[in-house]
Amino acid sequence: MENLIFTGYVFAGSILAGLLGSLTGLGGGVVIVPLLTLVFGVDIRYAIGASLISVISTSSGAASAYVKEGYTNIRAGMFLEIATTFGAMLGAYLTTVFAPKLISVVFGIILIYSAYEVRKPVKENLDESKDPLSAKLKMDSDYPTGGGKKAYHAHHIPAGFGMMFIAGSISGLLGIGSGALKVIAMDRIMRLPFKVSTATSNFMIGVTAAASAGIYLAKGYVNAGLAMPVLLGVLLGSVSGARLLPKIHTNTLRVVFSLLIFALGLEMMYNALLRM
């Protein structure tokens, strides 16, 4: 009975994690790891294993809905995924070279600063000029708004590609989907609309997480009894989040996004410093 109750609580918490991860483009993993370790006392290695499975679930559940609604920039996502995949492979290798605790502290600081930056309002599509590289790669597109389809142009493709490589490296090194950096790269650097950024991030994070999940699976840190309720809960929450996205104002998403990555940064720094 205790195991059944534990599974029920994990499932309920995973639904909330999937909902928030889907709406913000972070992936449910950023909520799952703190939830499992701080609330349920699960070993962080098994929590990360379940987190990566949930990230794949979030991407699979929300991505199809976002593509159908017309928010996802598929061409940009497929191109940028090249960088994140190679980055994830590098990050997995670096786990044997650098101390993850030190990297966690640095990454936590970056996330806290990002939480401050992302709350600053940005006028989407302020620069209506076309980027030659974006036009060549056919990344310019449109997305649905209350007033109909709105066109946008991608900018600074090389800088965004570089940030995606860093995001992938962080994913492989720390076992998270690194959706925060993906959203920031597309929103702040490439100047994509925020809703497009979150939708495209959901489209991408599954591949990045899969590259890291194989390592944890090989090491035996993926527990089926824990991963299953997490996967199902996050999948249900992510699909619900995809349906809510068109009804939520962009500024509201920015506030939720900034609060989540701020909490994630504090949690990562706290756990790292506690174990030093």
KEVOVEX-661005 format. One line per field, with one value per atom (N, C-alpha, C): residue in three letters; atom name; x negated, z, y. Coordinates in steps of 0.1 Angstrom, whole numbers, plus 5000, padded with zeros to 4 digits. Each point is the difference from the previous one (the first is absolute). Layout:
// residues N
residuo [ALA_...];
atomo [CA_...];
east [X_...];
up [Z_...];
north [Y_...];
// end
This chain:
// residues 276
residuo [MET_MET_MET_GLU_GLU_GLU_ASN_ASN_ASN_LEU_LEU_LEU_ILE_ILE_ILE_PHE_PHE_PHE_THR_THR_THR_GLY_GLY_GLY_TYR_TYR_TYR_VAL_VAL_VAL_PHE_PHE_PHE_ALA_ALA_ALA_GLY_GLY_GLY_SER_SER_SER_ILE_ILE_ILE_LEU_LEU_LEU_ALA_ALA_ALA_GLY_GLY_GLY_LEU_LEU_LEU_LEU_LEU_LEU_GLY_GLY_GLY_SER_SER_SER_LEU_LEU_LEU_THR_THR_THR_GLY_GLY_GLY_LEU_LEU_LEU_GLY_GLY_GLY_GLY_GLY_GLY_GLY_GLY_GLY_VAL_VAL_VAL_VAL_VAL_VAL_ILE_ILE_ILE_VAL_VAL_VAL_PRO_PRO_PRO_LEU_LEU_LEU_LEU_LEU_LEU_THR_THR_THR_LEU_LEU_LEU_VAL_VAL_VAL_PHE_PHE_PHE_GLY_GLY_GLY_VAL_VAL_VAL_ASP_ASP_ASP_ILE_ILE_ILE_ARG_ARG_ARG_TYR_TYR_TYR_ALA_ALA_ALA_ILE_ILE_ILE_GLY_GLY_GLY_ALA_ALA_ALA_SER_SER_SER_LEU_LEU_LEU_ILE_ILE_ILE_SER_SER_SER_VAL_VAL_VAL_ILE_ILE_ILE_SER_SER_SER_THR_THR_THR_SER_SER_SER_SER_SER_SER_GLY_GLY_GLY_ALA_ALA_ALA_ALA_ALA_ALA_SER_SER_SER_ALA_ALA_ALA_TYR_TYR_TYR_VAL_VAL_VAL_LYS_LYS_LYS_GLU_GLU_GLU_GLY_GLY_GLY_TYR_TYR_TYR_THR_THR_THR_ASN_ASN_ASN_ILE_ILE_ILE_ARG_ARG_ARG_ALA_ALA_ALA_GLY_GLY_GLY_MET_MET_MET_PHE_PHE_PHE_LEU_LEU_LEU_GLU_GLU_GLU_ILE_ILE_ILE_ALA_ALA_ALA_THR_THR_THR_THR_THR_THR_PHE_PHE_PHE_GLY_GLY_GLY_ALA_ALA_ALA_MET_MET_MET_LEU_LEU_LEU_GLY_GLY_GLY_ALA_ALA_ALA_TYR_TYR_TYR_LEU_LEU_LEU_THR_THR_THR_THR_THR_THR_VAL_VAL_VAL_PHE_PHE_PHE_ALA_ALA_ALA_PRO_PRO_PRO_LYS_LYS_LYS_LEU_LEU_LEU_ILE_ILE_ILE_SER_SER_SER_VAL_VAL_VAL_VAL_VAL_VAL_PHE_PHE_PHE_GLY_GLY_GLY_ILE_ILE_ILE_ILE_ILE_ILE_LEU_LEU_LEU_ILE_ILE_ILE_TYR_TYR_TYR_SER_SER_SER_ALA_ALA_ALA_TYR_TYR_TYR_GLU_GLU_GLU_VAL_VAL_VAL_ARG_ARG_ARG_LYS_LYS_LYS_PRO_PRO_PRO_VAL_VAL_VAL_LYS_LYS_LYS_GLU_GLU_GLU_ASN_ASN_ASN_LEU_LEU_LEU_ASP_ASP_ASP_GLU_GLU_GLU_SER_SER_SER_LYS_LYS_LYS_ASP_ASP_ASP_PRO_PRO_PRO_LEU_LEU_LEU_SER_SER_SER_ALA_ALA_ALA_LYS_LYS_LYS_LEU_LEU_LEU_LYS_LYS_LYS_MET_MET_MET_ASP_ASP_ASP_SER_SER_SER_ASP_ASP_ASP_TYR_TYR_TYR_PRO_PRO_PRO_THR_THR_THR_GLY_GLY_GLY_GLY_GLY_GLY_GLY_GLY_GLY_LYS_LYS_LYS_LYS_LYS_LYS_ALA_ALA_ALA_TYR_TYR_TYR_HIS_HIS_HIS_ALA_ALA_ALA_HIS_HIS_HIS_HIS_HIS_HIS_ILE_ILE_ILE_PRO_PRO_PRO_ALA_ALA_ALA_GLY_GLY_GLY_PHE_PHE_PHE_GLY_GLY_GLY_MET_MET_MET_MET_MET_MET_PHE_PHE_PHE_ILE_ILE_ILE_ALA_ALA_ALA_GLY_GLY_GLY_SER_SER_SER_ILE_ILE_ILE_SER_SER_SER_GLY_GLY_GLY_LEU_LEU_LEU_LEU_LEU_LEU_GLY_GLY_GLY_ILE_ILE_ILE_GLY_GLY_GLY_SER_SER_SER_GLY_GLY_GLY_ALA_ALA_ALA_LEU_LEU_LEU_LYS_LYS_LYS_VAL_VAL_VAL_ILE_ILE_ILE_ALA_ALA_ALA_MET_MET_MET_ASP_ASP_ASP_ARG_ARG_ARG_ILE_ILE_ILE_MET_MET_MET_ARG_ARG_ARG_LEU_LEU_LEU_PRO_PRO_PRO_PHE_PHE_PHE_LYS_LYS_LYS_VAL_VAL_VAL_SER_SER_SER_THR_THR_THR_ALA_ALA_ALA_THR_THR_THR_SER_SER_SER_ASN_ASN_ASN_PHE_PHE_PHE_MET_MET_MET_ILE_ILE_ILE_GLY_GLY_GLY_VAL_VAL_VAL_THR_THR_THR_ALA_ALA_ALA_ALA_ALA_ALA_ALA_ALA_ALA_SER_SER_SER_ALA_ALA_ALA_GLY_GLY_GLY_ILE_ILE_ILE_TYR_TYR_TYR_LEU_LEU_LEU_ALA_ALA_ALA_LYS_LYS_LYS_GLY_GLY_GLY_TYR_TYR_TYR_VAL_VAL_VAL_ASN_ASN_ASN_ALA_ALA_ALA_GLY_GLY_GLY_LEU_LEU_LEU_ALA_ALA_ALA_MET_MET_MET_PRO_PRO_PRO_VAL_VAL_VAL_LEU_LEU_LEU_LEU_LEU_LEU_GLY_GLY_GLY_VAL_VAL_VAL_LEU_LEU_LEU_LEU_LEU_LEU_GLY_GLY_GLY_SER_SER_SER_VAL_VAL_VAL_SER_SER_SER_GLY_GLY_GLY_ALA_ALA_ALA_ARG_ARG_ARG_LEU_LEU_LEU_LEU_LEU_LEU_PRO_PRO_PRO_LYS_LYS_LYS_ILE_ILE_ILE_HIS_HIS_HIS_THR_THR_THR_ASN_ASN_ASN_THR_THR_THR_LEU_LEU_LEU_ARG_ARG_ARG_VAL_VAL_VAL_VAL_VAL_VAL_PHE_PHE_PHE_SER_SER_SER_LEU_LEU_LEU_LEU_LEU_LEU_ILE_ILE_ILE_PHE_PHE_PHE_ALA_ALA_ALA_LEU_LEU_LEU_GLY_GLY_GLY_LEU_LEU_LEU_GLU_GLU_GLU_MET_MET_MET_MET_MET_MET_TYR_TYR_TYR_ASN_ASN_ASN_ALA_ALA_ALA_LEU_LEU_LEU_LEU_LEU_LEU_ARG_ARG_ARG_MET_MET_MET];
atomo [N_CA_C_N_CA_C_N_CA_C_N_CA_C_N_CA_C_N_CA_C_N_CA_C_N_CA_C_N_CA_C_N_CA_C_N_CA_C_N_CA_C_N_CA_C_N_CA_C_N_CA_C_N_CA_C_N_CA_C_N_CA_C_N_CA_C_N_CA_C_N_CA_C_N_CA_C_N_CA_C_N_CA_C_N_CA_C_N_CA_C_N_CA_C_N_CA_C_N_CA_C_N_CA_C_N_CA_C_N_CA_C_N_CA_C_N_CA_C_N_CA_C_N_CA_C_N_CA_C_N_CA_C_N_CA_C_N_CA_C_N_CA_C_N_CA_C_N_CA_C_N_CA_C_N_CA_C_N_CA_C_N_CA_C_N_CA_C_N_CA_C_N_CA_C_N_CA_C_N_CA_C_N_CA_C_N_CA_C_N_CA_C_N_CA_C_N_CA_C_N_CA_C_N_CA_C_N_CA_C_N_CA_C_N_CA_C_N_CA_C_N_CA_C_N_CA_C_N_CA_C_N_CA_C_N_CA_C_N_CA_C_N_CA_C_N_CA_C_N_CA_C_N_CA_C_N_CA_C_N_CA_C_N_CA_C_N_CA_C_N_CA_C_N_CA_C_N_CA_C_N_CA_C_N_CA_C_N_CA_C_N_CA_C_N_CA_C_N_CA_C_N_CA_C_N_CA_C_N_CA_C_N_CA_C_N_CA_C_N_CA_C_N_CA_C_N_CA_C_N_CA_C_N_CA_C_N_CA_C_N_CA_C_N_CA_C_N_CA_C_N_CA_C_N_CA_C_N_CA_C_N_CA_C_N_CA_C_N_CA_C_N_CA_C_N_CA_C_N_CA_C_N_CA_C_N_CA_C_N_CA_C_N_CA_C_N_CA_C_N_CA_C_N_CA_C_N_CA_C_N_CA_C_N_CA_C_N_CA_C_N_CA_C_N_CA_C_N_CA_C_N_CA_C_N_CA_C_N_CA_C_N_CA_C_N_CA_C_N_CA_C_N_CA_C_N_CA_C_N_CA_C_N_CA_C_N_CA_C_N_CA_C_N_CA_C_N_CA_C_N_CA_C_N_CA_C_N_CA_C_N_CA_C_N_CA_C_N_CA_C_N_CA_C_N_CA_C_N_CA_C_N_CA_C_N_CA_C_N_CA_C_N_CA_C_N_CA_C_N_CA_C_N_CA_C_N_CA_C_N_CA_C_N_CA_C_N_CA_C_N_CA_C_N_CA_C_N_CA_C_N_CA_C_N_CA_C_N_CA_C_N_CA_C_N_CA_C_N_CA_C_N_CA_C_N_CA_C_N_CA_C_N_CA_C_N_CA_C_N_CA_C_N_CA_C_N_CA_C_N_CA_C_N_CA_C_N_CA_C_N_CA_C_N_CA_C_N_CA_C_N_CA_C_N_CA_C_N_CA_C_N_CA_C_N_CA_C_N_CA_C_N_CA_C_N_CA_C_N_CA_C_N_CA_C_N_CA_C_N_CA_C_N_CA_C_N_CA_C_N_CA_C_N_CA_C_N_CA_C_N_CA_C_N_CA_C_N_CA_C_N_CA_C_N_CA_C_N_CA_C_N_CA_C_N_CA_C_N_CA_C_N_CA_C_N_CA_C_N_CA_C_N_CA_C_N_CA_C_N_CA_C_N_CA_C_N_CA_C_N_CA_C_N_CA_C_N_CA_C_N_CA_C_N_CA_C_N_CA_C_N_CA_C_N_CA_C_N_CA_C_N_CA_C_N_CA_C_N_CA_C_N_CA_C_N_CA_C_N_CA_C_N_CA_C_N_CA_C_N_CA_C_N_CA_C_N_CA_C_N_CA_C_N_CA_C_N_CA_C_N_CA_C_N_CA_C_N_CA_C_N_CA_C_N_CA_C_N_CA_C_N_CA_C_N_CA_C_N_CA_C_N_CA_C_N_CA_C_N_CA_C_N_CA_C_N_CA_C_N_CA_C_N_CA_C_N_CA_C_N_CA_C_N_CA_C_N_CA_C_N_CA_C_N_CA_C_N_CA_C_N_CA_C_N_CA_C_N_CA_C_N_CA_C_N_CA_C_N_CA_C_N_CA_C_N_CA_C_N_CA_C_N_CA_C_N_CA_C_N_CA_C_N_CA_C_N_CA_C_N_CA_C_N_CA_C];
east [4992_5008_4991_4989_4991_4995_4996_4994_5010_5013_5011_5002_5000_5002_4988_4988_4988_5001_5004_5002_5010_5011_5011_4995_4993_4994_4991_4991_4990_5008_5010_5008_5006_5006_5007_4990_4988_4990_4995_4999_4995_5009_5013_5010_4997_4998_4997_4987_4990_4987_5001_5008_5002_5007_5010_5008_4991_4992_4991_4989_4995_4989_5004_5013_5005_5003_5006_5003_4988_4989_4988_4989_5001_4990_4988_5001_4989_4999_5012_5000_5003_5008_5004_4988_4988_4989_4995_5002_4995_5008_5012_5008_4999_4999_4999_4989_4988_4988_5001_5003_5003_5011_5011_5011_4996_4994_4996_4989_4991_4989_5003_5007_5003_5012_5010_5013_5001_4996_5002_4987_4989_4987_4994_5003_4994_4985_4992_4986_4999_4991_5000_4997_4992_4996_5013_5008_5012_5010_5000_5009_4997_4987_4995_5004_4999_5003_5015_5009_5014_5003_4992_5002_4997_4990_4997_5011_5005_5011_5012_5002_5012_4998_4987_4998_5003_4997_5003_5015_5007_5014_5007_4994_5006_4999_4988_4998_5009_5002_5009_5014_5004_5014_5004_4992_5003_4996_4989_4995_5011_5006_5010_5012_5004_5011_4995_4988_4995_4998_4995_4998_5014_5010_5013_5006_4997_5006_4992_4988_4992_4990_4997_4990_4986_4998_4986_4994_4987_4992_4992_5005_4993_4987_4998_4987_4990_5003_4991_4996_5010_4998_4991_5002_4992_4986_4998_4986_4993_5007_4993_4998_5008_4998_4987_4994_4987_4990_5000_4991_5003_5013_5003_4996_5001_4997_4985_4992_4985_4996_5007_4997_5003_5011_5004_4989_4995_4990_4987_4997_4988_5002_5012_5003_4999_5005_4999_4986_4991_4986_4994_5004_4994_5003_5011_5003_4989_4991_4988_4988_5001_4989_5002_5011_5003_5009_4999_5009_5014_5010_5014_5005_4994_5005_4996_4987_4996_5008_5002_5008_5014_5006_5013_5001_4990_5000_4999_4992_4998_5013_5006_5012_5012_5000_5010_4999_4988_4998_5005_4997_5005_5015_5006_5015_5006_4995_5005_4999_4989_4998_5010_5002_5009_5015_5003_5013_5003_4989_5002_5001_4992_5000_5013_5005_5012_5013_5000_5012_5001_4989_5000_5008_5010_5009_4992_5003_4993_5011_4999_5010_4997_5008_4997_5001_4990_5000_4997_4993_4997_4991_4991_4992_5007_5006_5008_4991_4987_4991_4997_4997_4997_4985_4997_4987_4996_4990_4996_4999_4993_4998_5014_5008_5013_5009_4999_5007_4995_4987_4994_5004_5001_5004_5015_5007_5015_5005_4995_5004_5011_5002_5010_5014_5009_5013_5011_5011_5011_5006_5008_5006_5014_5009_5014_5001_5007_5003_5015_5005_5014_5005_4990_5004_4996_4997_4996_4986_4995_4986_4991_4989_4990_4986_4994_4987_4989_4989_4988_4988_4988_4988_4990_4992_4989_4988_4992_4988_4988_4988_4988_5000_5000_5001_4987_4988_4988_4999_5004_5000_5010_5012_5010_4995_4993_4995_4989_4992_4990_5006_5011_5006_5007_5005_5006_4990_4988_4989_4997_5000_4998_5011_5013_5011_5000_4995_4999_4989_4989_4989_5005_5008_5005_5010_5008_5009_4992_4990_4992_4993_4995_4992_5008_5012_5008_5013_5003_5012_5013_5000_5013_5002_5012_5003_4995_4996_4994_5009_5014_5009_4999_4995_4999_4991_4988_4990_5005_5008_5005_5010_5009_5010_4993_4990_4993_4993_4994_4992_5009_5012_5009_5007_5004_5007_4991_4989_4991_4990_4995_4989_5006_5008_5005_5013_5005_5012_5012_5002_5013_5010_5013_5011_4999_5004_4998_5008_5012_5008_4994_4994_4993_4988_4993_4988_5003_5011_5004_5004_5008_5005_4988_4991_4989_4990_4999_4992_5006_5013_5007_4997_4999_4998_4986_4990_4986_4995_5006_4994_5000_5009_5001_4988_4995_4988_4988_4999_4988_5000_5012_5001_4997_5005_4997_4986_4992_4985_4994_5006_4994_5007_5012_5007_4994_4994_4993_4989_4993_4989_5005_5011_5005_5007_5006_5005_4989_4989_4989_4994_5001_4994_5010_5012_5010_5008_5000_5007_5014_5005_5014_5008_5008_5009_5014_5004_5013_5012_4999_5011_5001_4989_5001_5002_4994_5001_5014_5007_5013_5010_5003_5009_4996_4987_4994_5003_4998_5002_5015_5008_5015_5005_4996_5004_4996_4987_4995_5006_5002_5007_5014_5008_5013_4999_4991_4999_4995_4991_4995_5010_5009_5010_5010_5003_5009_4994_4987_4993_5001_4998_5000_5014_5011_5013_5002_4994_5001_4992_4989_4991_5006_5009_5006_5009_5004_5009_4993_4986_4993_4992_5000_4992_4985_4993_4985_4994_5004_4994_5001_5012_5002_4990_4998_4990_4986_4997_4987_4998_5010_4999_4998_5009_4999_4986_4996_4987_4988_5000_4990_5000_5012_5000_4995_5004_4995_4985_4994_4986_4992_5006_4994_5000_5011_5001_4991_4999_4991_4985_4996_4987_4997_5009_4998_4998_5009_5000_4987_4995_4987_4989_4999_4989_5001_5012_5002_4995_5004_4996_4985_4995_4985_4992_5003_4993_5002_5012_5002_4992_4996_4992_4985_4996_4985_4993];
up [5000_5000_5000_5008_5000_4986_4993_4987_4990_5002_4992_5002_5013_5003_4995_5002_4995_4985_4993_4985_4996_5008_4997_5002_5011_5002_4989_4996_4989_4987_4997_4988_5000_5012_5001_4998_5007_4998_4986_4993_4987_4990_5003_4991_5001_5012_5001_4994_5001_4994_4985_4994_4986_4995_5007_4997_4999_5011_5000_4990_4998_4991_4986_4997_4986_4997_5010_4998_4998_5007_5000_4991_4994_4991_5008_5013_5008_5000_4998_5002_5015_5002_5014_5009_4994_5008_5010_4997_5010_5012_5000_5012_5006_4992_5005_5010_4996_5008_5014_5001_5014_5007_4993_5006_5006_4992_5005_5011_4999_5009_5013_4999_5012_5007_4992_5006_5004_4990_5002_5005_5000_5005_4991_4987_4991_4997_4998_4997_4987_5000_4989_4987_5000_4987_4994_5009_4994_4997_5007_4997_4986_4997_4987_4989_5003_4990_4996_5011_4997_4994_5003_4994_4985_4996_4986_4992_5006_4994_4999_5010_5000_4989_4998_4990_4987_4997_4987_4999_5011_5000_4997_5007_4997_4986_4994_4986_4991_5003_4991_5002_5012_5003_4995_5002_4997_4985_4995_4987_4989_5000_4990_5000_5012_5001_4995_5004_4996_4985_4994_4985_4993_5006_4994_5001_5011_5002_4992_4995_4992_5007_5013_5007_4998_4998_4999_4986_5001_4988_4998_4992_4998_4994_4990_4993_5010_5008_5010_5010_5005_5010_4995_4988_4994_4998_4996_4998_5013_5010_5012_5008_4998_5007_4997_4988_4997_5011_5003_5010_5014_5004_5014_5001_4989_5001_5002_4992_5001_5014_5004_5014_5011_4998_5010_5001_4989_4999_5007_4998_5006_5015_5004_5014_5008_4993_5006_5002_4991_5001_5012_5001_5010_5014_5002_5013_5007_4991_5006_5002_4996_5000_5011_5000_5010_5011_5011_5011_4998_4999_4998_5010_5012_5011_4996_4995_4996_4989_4990_4988_5004_5010_5005_5006_5007_5006_4989_4991_4989_4992_4997_4992_5008_5013_5008_5000_5000_4999_4986_4990_4986_5000_5006_4999_5008_5011_5008_4992_4994_4992_4988_4994_4989_5004_5013_5005_5001_5003_5001_4986_4990_4987_4992_5002_4992_5004_5012_5004_4994_4994_4993_4988_4998_4988_4987_4990_4987_4990_4991_4990_4989_4998_4991_4986_4991_4986_4999_5009_4999_4988_4996_4988_4989_4991_4989_4988_5001_4989_5000_4988_4998_5002_5007_5001_4988_4993_4988_5003_5011_5003_5003_5008_5003_4988_4991_4987_4992_5000_4992_5006_5014_5007_5001_4995_5001_5014_5009_5014_5003_4991_5001_4999_5009_4999_5006_5005_5006_5011_5009_5011_5002_5006_5002_5012_4998_5011_4999_5010_5000_4988_4994_4988_4987_5000_4989_5000_4989_4998_5001_5007_5001_4996_4990_4995_5009_5000_5008_4992_5004_4994_5010_4998_5009_4997_5010_4999_5008_4997_5007_5001_4989_5000_5006_4996_5006_5015_5005_5015_5007_4994_5005_4999_4990_4998_5011_5003_5010_5014_5003_5013_5001_4989_5000_5003_4995_5003_5015_5006_5015_5007_4995_5007_5000_4988_4999_5010_5001_5009_5014_5004_5014_5002_4990_5001_5003_4992_5002_5013_5004_5012_5013_5000_5012_5000_4988_4999_5000_4994_4998_4986_4996_4986_4995_5009_4997_4992_5002_4992_5003_5012_5004_4990_4998_4991_4985_4997_4986_4998_5009_4999_5000_5009_5000_4987_4995_4987_4989_4999_4989_5002_5013_5003_5000_5007_5001_4989_4995_4990_4986_4997_4987_4997_5010_4999_4995_5004_4997_5010_4996_5010_5012_5012_5011_4999_4995_4999_4990_4989_4991_5006_5009_5006_5010_5008_5009_4992_4989_4993_4993_4994_4993_5010_5012_5011_5003_5002_5003_4988_4988_4989_5000_5006_5000_5012_5011_5013_5001_4993_5000_4995_4988_4994_5009_5005_5009_5013_5006_5012_4996_4989_4996_4999_4995_4999_5014_5010_5014_5007_4997_5007_4998_4988_4998_5009_5005_5009_5014_5004_5013_5000_4989_4999_5000_4994_5000_5014_5008_5013_5011_4995_5009_5008_4996_5008_4995_4992_4995_5007_5010_5007_4994_4994_4993_5009_5013_5009_5003_5000_5002_4987_4989_4987_4994_5002_4994_5005_5013_5004_4996_5000_4996_4985_4992_4985_4997_5006_4997_5005_5012_5005_4992_4997_4992_4986_4994_4987_5000_5011_5001_5002_5009_5002_4988_4993_4988_4989_4998_4990_5005_5013_5005_4998_5003_4998_4986_4990_4986_4996_5007_4997_5006_5011_5007_4995_4993_4995_4992_4990_4993_5008_5012_5008_5010_5001_5011_4994_5006_4996_5001_4990_5000_5012_5006_5012_5011_5001_5011_4998_4988_4998_5004_4997_5004_5015_5008_5014_5006_4994_5005_4996_4988_4995_5009_5004_5008_5014_5006_5013_5001_4989_5000_4999_4991_4998_5012_5006_5012_5011_5002_5010_4997_4987_4995_5003_4998_5003_5015_5008_5015_5004_4995_5003_4997_4988_4995_5009_5003_5008_5014_5005_5014_5001_4991_5000_4998_4991_4998_5012_5006_5011_5013_5001_5012_5000_4988_4999_4998_5000_4999_5013];
north [4988_5012_5013_4999_5012_5003_4989_5002_5006_4995_5005_5015_5004_5014_5008_4995_5007_5002_4990_5001_5010_5000_5010_5014_5003_5013_5005_4990_5003_5003_4992_5002_5014_5004_5013_5011_4999_5010_5001_4989_4999_5007_4999_5007_5016_5005_5014_5003_4992_5002_5001_4990_5000_5012_5005_5012_5012_5002_5012_4999_4988_4998_5002_4996_5002_5015_5007_5014_5009_4996_5009_4995_4988_4994_4994_5000_4994_4985_4994_4985_4998_4989_4997_4996_4997_4996_5010_5013_5010_5001_4995_4999_4986_4990_4986_4998_5004_4997_5006_5013_5006_4993_4996_4994_4986_4992_4987_5000_5009_5000_5007_5012_5008_4996_4995_4997_4985_4992_4985_4993_5007_4994_4990_5001_4990_5004_4990_5002_5008_5010_5010_4993_4989_4993_4994_4994_4994_5010_5012_5011_5006_5001_5005_4990_4987_4990_5001_5001_5002_5013_5010_5014_4999_4994_4999_4993_4989_4993_5009_5009_5009_5011_5004_5010_4995_4988_4993_5000_4996_5000_5013_5011_5013_5004_4998_5003_4993_4987_4992_5004_5004_5003_5014_5010_5014_5003_4994_5004_4998_4989_4997_5010_5004_5010_5014_5003_5013_5001_4989_5000_5001_4993_5001_5014_5007_5014_5010_4996_5010_5008_4997_5008_4995_4988_4994_5004_5005_5002_4988_4991_4986_5002_5008_5002_5005_5010_5005_4989_4993_4989_4989_4996_4989_5004_5013_5005_5002_5006_5003_4987_4989_4988_4993_5004_4994_5005_5013_5005_4994_4999_4994_4986_4992_4986_4998_5007_4999_5006_5010_5005_4990_4993_4990_4989_4996_4990_5005_5012_5006_5001_5005_5001_4987_4989_4987_4995_5004_4997_5008_5013_5008_4996_4992_4995_4993_4994_4993_5009_5013_5009_5011_5006_5011_4995_5008_4997_5006_4991_5005_5010_5000_5009_5014_5002_5013_5005_4992_5004_5004_4992_5003_5014_5004_5013_5011_4998_5010_5001_4988_5000_5006_4998_5007_5015_5005_5015_5005_4992_5004_5000_4990_4999_5012_5003_5011_5013_5003_5012_4999_4988_4999_5003_4996_5003_5015_5007_5015_5006_4995_5005_4997_4988_4996_5008_5005_5008_5013_5005_5013_4999_5009_4999_5002_4992_5002_5001_5010_5002_4990_4990_4989_5006_4995_5004_5015_5006_5014_5003_4991_5000_4992_5007_4994_4996_5004_4997_4985_4995_4986_4997_4989_4995_4992_5002_4993_4985_4996_4986_4993_5008_4994_4998_5009_4999_4988_4998_4989_4987_4999_4988_4998_5010_5000_4999_5007_5000_5011_5009_5010_4993_5004_4993_5009_4995_5007_4992_5006_4992_5007_4992_5005_5009_5011_5010_5002_5008_5004_5007_5007_5008_4993_4987_4992_4997_4995_4996_5012_4999_5011_4995_5006_4996_5005_4992_5004_4995_5006_4997_4996_4989_4996_5008_5003_5007_4994_5003_4996_4985_4993_4985_4994_5005_4994_5001_5012_5001_4991_4999_4990_4986_4997_4986_4997_5010_4999_4998_5008_4998_4987_4994_4987_4989_5002_4990_5001_5012_5001_4993_5003_4994_4984_4995_4985_4995_5008_4996_4999_5010_5001_4988_4997_4988_4988_4997_4988_5000_5011_5001_4999_5006_5001_4991_4994_4992_5007_5012_5007_5003_5003_5003_5013_5009_5013_5009_4998_5008_5015_5004_5014_5007_4994_5006_5000_4990_4999_5012_5002_5010_5014_5002_5013_5002_4990_5001_5005_4993_5004_5013_5003_5012_5012_4999_5012_5002_4989_5001_5000_4990_4998_5009_5006_5009_4993_4987_4994_5003_5001_5002_4990_5005_4992_4986_5001_4988_4990_5006_4992_4993_5008_4995_4988_5002_4989_4988_5001_4989_4993_5007_4994_4993_5006_4994_4986_4999_4988_4990_5004_4992_4994_5008_4996_4992_5003_4994_4985_4994_4985_4994_5005_4994_5002_5013_5003_4990_4999_4991_4986_4995_4986_4997_5010_4998_4998_5006_4999_4988_4997_4989_4987_4998_4987_4997_5011_4998_4996_5006_4997_4986_4996_4987_4989_5003_4991_4998_5011_4999_4995_4997_4994_5010_5013_5010_5004_4991_5002_4989_5003_4991_5000_4988_5000_5004_4995_5003_5015_5007_5015_5007_4996_5007_4999_4989_4998_5010_5002_5011_5014_5002_5013_5002_4990_5001_5003_4992_5001_5014_5004_5013_5011_5000_5011_5001_4988_4999_5007_4996_5006_5015_5004_5015_5008_4994_5007_5002_4990_5001_5011_5000_5010_5014_5001_5013_5005_4991_5004_5006_4995_5005_5013_5003_5013_5011_4997_5010_5011_4997_5011_5010_4995_5008_5009_4998_5007_5011_5012_5011_4998_5005_4998_5006_5011_5005_4991_4993_4990_4989_4995_4990_5004_5012_5005_5000_5004_5000_4986_4991_4986_4994_5003_4995_5005_5013_5006_4994_4998_4995_4985_4993_4986_4998_5008_4998_5006_5011_5005_4989_4993_4990_4988_4997_4990_5003_5013_5004_4999_5005_4999_4985_4992_4985_4994_5003_4994_5004_5013_5006_4994_4999_4995_4986_4991_4986_4998_5008_4999_5005_5011_5006_4991_4994_4992_4987_4996_4987_5003_5012_5003_4998];
// end
